[in-house]
Amino acid sequence: MLSIFGQGSSCVLSSSHPALAEVGHRLEHRMREFEMDNFAYLLTDRNFSRRPFIISTYPKEWLEIYTYGHYYLNDPVIRHAFTRVTPFSWQAGERRDLIEYDGEVFHQSSRFKIDAGYTFVVRGGLGEMGALSICRSEKKADFEQNILRRSGDLQMLLLQAHEVASDAFFADDPRVNSIDQYHLSDREKSVVHWAAQGKTYHEIGIILGFKERTIKKYMASVVSKLEVANAKHAISKSIELQLISSRS
């Protein structure tokens, strides 16, 4: 955990990555403008294969419990966010669809007055999910009205923060630069795509308007660029690196 030290700053990070500090400063500044001081941004992948990035103004004691106890694995809000593309409200003890995940997380967070709020969601091309949760303040009677009034600004702020944070989050992921790294042309990707759907070279030729031998040449080029042994391996690697979609 790393606190952002600065004039009036109370934001806490789960990583020392400099890009995350930049995002943290921007989030904190804008959220204060919106009069929403109590918030948390969490970036993770669906399988939690790596430790999430967290930026938050929640009490530091709670954040330490949350991160070191791996509470994000069972956080009802985060689990529910994976099923949503639109913002949603939440409150401890009142939403059965959230309690079903793990009521214990809410039980613990309620000790720190983190028991109700609103969450905005964004997803990225590598399967990651970013969630911006704003905790309701007892002092703000017009909390929901303010959320609705600022919903467009909040969603845009989340998108901007997520773009920077996700680049840092996946900096060591081979998929990030895979398209540029392997330089597959649009035609080559089309050939691999249709081959992944089970089409023969003859059928792909008909679809794309080329002779069968031309399709074979495209596939041979893909095999060479991806440094694999054969077309079957080229297809599986292309899907793994998300150079093509596995769906038709």
C-alpha positions as CSV (number, residue, x, y, z in Angstrom):
1,M,0.0,0.0,0.0
2,L,1.3,3.5,-0.9
3,S,-0.3,6.7,0.3
4,I,-0.3,9.7,-2.1
5,F,1.3,12.4,-0.1
6,G,0.5,15.9,-1.2
7,Q,-1.4,19.0,-0.3
8,G,-4.7,17.8,1.1
9,S,-4.3,14.4,-0.4
10,S,-5.8,11.4,1.4
11,C,-5.8,8.9,-1.5
12,V,-4.3,5.4,-1.0
13,L,-2.9,3.1,-3.7
14,S,-2.4,-0.6,-3.8
15,S,0.6,-0.3,-6.1
16,S,3.6,2.0,-6.3
17,H,3.3,2.2,-10.1
18,P,3.8,5.9,-11.1
19,A,1.0,5.8,-13.6
20,L,-1.4,4.8,-10.8
21,A,-0.3,7.8,-8.7
22,E,-1.1,10.0,-11.7
23,V,-4.6,8.5,-12.0
24,G,-5.1,8.8,-8.2
25,H,-4.4,12.5,-8.2
26,R,-6.8,13.1,-11.1
27,L,-9.5,11.0,-9.6
28,E,-9.2,12.6,-6.2
29,H,-9.3,16.1,-7.7
30,R,-12.3,15.5,-9.9
31,M,-14.3,13.6,-7.2
32,R,-13.8,16.6,-4.9
33,E,-15.2,18.8,-7.5
34,F,-18.2,16.6,-7.7
35,E,-18.5,16.6,-3.9
36,M,-18.0,12.9,-3.7
37,D,-15.0,12.5,-1.5
38,N,-15.5,8.9,-0.4
39,F,-14.7,6.6,-3.4
40,A,-12.8,3.6,-4.6
41,Y,-11.5,2.6,-8.0
42,L,-10.6,-1.1,-8.5
43,L,-9.1,-2.6,-11.6
44,T,-8.8,-6.4,-12.0
45,D,-9.1,-9.2,-14.5
46,R,-12.0,-11.7,-14.3
47,N,-9.8,-14.5,-12.9
48,F,-8.0,-12.3,-10.4
49,S,-4.8,-13.8,-11.8
50,R,-2.9,-10.7,-10.6
51,R,-3.3,-8.4,-7.6
52,P,-5.9,-5.7,-8.4
53,F,-5.0,-2.0,-8.7
54,I,-6.9,0.0,-6.1
55,I,-7.2,3.8,-5.6
56,S,-9.3,4.9,-2.8
57,T,-10.1,7.5,-0.1
58,Y,-11.7,4.9,2.1
59,P,-10.2,4.6,5.6
60,K,-6.7,3.2,5.4
61,E,-7.4,0.6,8.0
62,W,-10.2,-0.8,6.0
63,L,-8.2,-0.8,2.8
64,E,-5.4,-2.7,4.5
65,I,-7.9,-5.3,5.7
66,Y,-9.5,-5.4,2.2
67,T,-6.2,-5.9,0.3
68,Y,-4.2,-8.1,2.6
69,G,-7.3,-10.2,3.4
70,H,-8.0,-10.6,-0.4
71,Y,-11.6,-9.4,0.2
72,Y,-11.8,-8.4,-3.4
73,L,-12.2,-12.1,-4.3
74,N,-15.6,-12.1,-2.6
75,D,-16.6,-8.5,-2.6
76,P,-20.4,-8.5,-3.5
77,V,-20.1,-5.2,-5.3
78,I,-17.1,-6.3,-7.5
79,R,-18.7,-9.7,-8.2
80,H,-21.9,-8.0,-9.2
81,A,-20.0,-5.5,-11.3
82,F,-18.7,-8.4,-13.5
83,T,-22.3,-9.0,-14.5
84,R,-23.2,-5.4,-15.3
85,V,-22.4,-2.9,-18.0
86,T,-24.6,-0.1,-16.5
87,P,-24.2,1.6,-13.1
88,F,-25.9,0.2,-10.1
89,S,-26.7,1.2,-6.5
90,W,-25.9,-1.0,-3.5
91,Q,-26.6,-1.1,0.2
92,A,-25.7,-3.7,2.8
93,G,-28.5,-6.0,3.8
94,E,-31.0,-4.7,1.2
95,R,-29.9,-6.4,-2.1
96,R,-30.3,-10.1,-2.1
97,D,-28.4,-10.5,-5.4
98,L,-25.4,-8.9,-3.6
99,I,-25.7,-10.7,-0.3
100,E,-25.7,-14.1,-2.1
101,Y,-22.0,-13.5,-3.0
102,D,-20.6,-12.9,0.5
103,G,-22.4,-11.0,3.3
104,E,-19.2,-11.0,5.4
105,V,-17.5,-8.4,3.3
106,F,-20.5,-6.0,3.9
107,H,-20.5,-6.9,7.6
108,Q,-16.8,-5.8,7.9
109,S,-17.1,-2.7,5.7
110,S,-20.1,-1.5,7.6
111,R,-17.8,-1.0,10.6
112,F,-16.1,1.8,8.6
113,K,-19.5,3.2,7.4
114,I,-19.0,1.8,3.9
115,D,-22.4,0.2,3.5
116,A,-24.2,2.0,0.7
117,G,-23.2,3.6,-2.6
118,Y,-23.2,3.6,-6.3
119,T,-20.9,1.8,-8.7
120,F,-19.9,2.6,-12.3
121,V,-18.4,-0.1,-14.5
122,V,-16.1,-0.3,-17.5
123,R,-14.6,-3.3,-19.3
124,G,-11.5,-3.5,-21.5
125,G,-10.3,-5.6,-24.5
126,L,-8.2,-7.9,-22.4
127,G,-11.0,-9.0,-20.2
128,E,-10.3,-6.6,-17.4
129,M,-12.9,-4.7,-15.4
130,G,-12.7,-1.3,-13.7
131,A,-15.2,-0.3,-11.1
132,L,-15.6,3.2,-9.6
133,S,-17.6,3.0,-6.4
134,I,-18.8,6.1,-4.6
135,C,-19.8,5.6,-1.0
136,R,-22.9,7.4,0.2
137,S,-22.3,10.1,2.8
138,E,-24.7,10.5,5.7
139,K,-24.1,14.3,5.4
140,K,-25.3,14.4,1.8
141,A,-29.1,14.0,1.6
142,D,-29.1,14.5,-2.1
143,F,-26.5,11.8,-2.8
144,E,-28.5,9.9,-5.4
145,Q,-29.7,13.1,-7.1
146,N,-26.1,14.2,-7.4
147,I,-25.0,10.8,-8.8
148,L,-27.7,10.9,-11.4
149,R,-26.9,14.5,-12.3
150,R,-23.2,13.7,-12.6
151,S,-23.6,10.2,-14.1
152,G,-22.2,11.2,-17.5
153,D,-19.2,13.0,-16.0
154,L,-18.5,10.0,-13.7
155,Q,-18.6,7.5,-16.5
156,M,-16.2,9.6,-18.6
157,L,-13.9,10.0,-15.6
158,L,-13.9,6.3,-15.1
159,L,-13.1,5.7,-18.8
160,Q,-10.2,8.1,-18.7
161,A,-8.8,6.7,-15.5
162,H,-9.2,3.1,-16.7
163,E,-7.4,3.8,-20.0
164,V,-4.2,4.9,-18.1
165,A,-4.4,2.4,-15.3
166,S,-5.0,-0.6,-17.5
167,D,-1.9,0.2,-19.6
168,A,0.1,0.0,-16.4
169,F,-1.8,-3.1,-15.1
170,F,-1.1,-5.1,-18.3
171,A,2.4,-3.6,-19.0
172,D,3.9,-7.1,-18.9
173,D,1.1,-8.9,-20.7
174,P,2.2,-10.3,-24.1
175,R,-1.3,-9.6,-25.5
176,V,-0.9,-5.8,-25.1
177,N,1.4,-5.3,-28.1
178,S,0.6,-8.6,-29.9
179,I,-1.0,-7.0,-32.9
180,D,1.9,-4.6,-33.6
181,Q,4.4,-7.3,-32.6
182,Y,3.3,-9.9,-35.1
183,H,2.2,-7.5,-37.9
184,L,-0.7,-9.6,-39.2
185,S,-2.4,-8.0,-42.1
186,D,-6.2,-7.7,-42.2
187,R,-6.3,-10.3,-44.9
188,E,-4.2,-12.7,-42.9
189,K,-6.4,-12.2,-39.8
190,S,-9.5,-12.9,-42.0
191,V,-8.0,-16.2,-43.2
192,V,-7.1,-17.3,-39.6
193,H,-10.6,-16.2,-38.4
194,W,-12.4,-18.3,-41.0
195,A,-10.0,-21.2,-40.4
196,A,-10.9,-21.0,-36.7
197,Q,-14.6,-21.4,-37.6
198,G,-13.7,-24.8,-39.3
199,K,-13.7,-23.5,-42.9
200,T,-11.5,-25.3,-45.4
201,Y,-9.0,-23.3,-47.6
202,H,-11.3,-23.8,-50.5
203,E,-14.3,-22.4,-48.6
204,I,-12.2,-19.5,-47.3
205,G,-11.2,-18.7,-50.8
206,I,-14.8,-18.5,-51.9
207,I,-15.7,-16.3,-48.9
208,L,-12.8,-13.9,-49.5
209,G,-12.7,-14.1,-53.3
210,F,-9.3,-15.7,-53.7
211,K,-8.0,-18.9,-55.1
212,E,-7.2,-21.8,-52.7
213,R,-3.5,-21.5,-53.2
214,T,-3.6,-17.8,-52.3
215,I,-5.3,-18.7,-49.0
216,K,-2.6,-21.3,-48.3
217,K,0.0,-18.6,-48.9
218,Y,-1.7,-16.3,-46.4
219,M,-1.8,-19.1,-43.8
220,A,1.8,-19.9,-44.4
221,S,2.7,-16.3,-43.8
222,V,0.8,-16.3,-40.5
223,V,2.5,-19.5,-39.4
224,S,5.9,-17.8,-40.1
225,K,5.0,-14.6,-38.4
226,L,3.7,-16.3,-35.2
227,E,6.7,-18.6,-35.2
228,V,4.5,-21.7,-34.8
229,A,4.7,-25.2,-36.4
230,N,1.5,-25.4,-38.3
231,A,-1.9,-23.8,-39.1
232,K,-3.6,-25.4,-36.1
233,H,-1.1,-23.9,-33.8
234,A,-1.4,-20.5,-35.6
235,I,-5.1,-20.5,-35.0
236,S,-4.9,-21.3,-31.3
237,K,-2.1,-18.7,-30.7
238,S,-4.1,-16.1,-32.6
239,I,-7.1,-16.7,-30.3
240,E,-4.9,-16.7,-27.2
241,L,-3.3,-13.4,-28.1
242,Q,-6.7,-12.0,-29.2
243,L,-5.5,-11.3,-32.7
244,I,-8.8,-12.7,-33.8
245,S,-12.1,-13.6,-32.2
246,S,-13.0,-17.3,-31.6
247,R,-16.6,-16.5,-32.4
248,S,-18.2,-16.2,-35.9
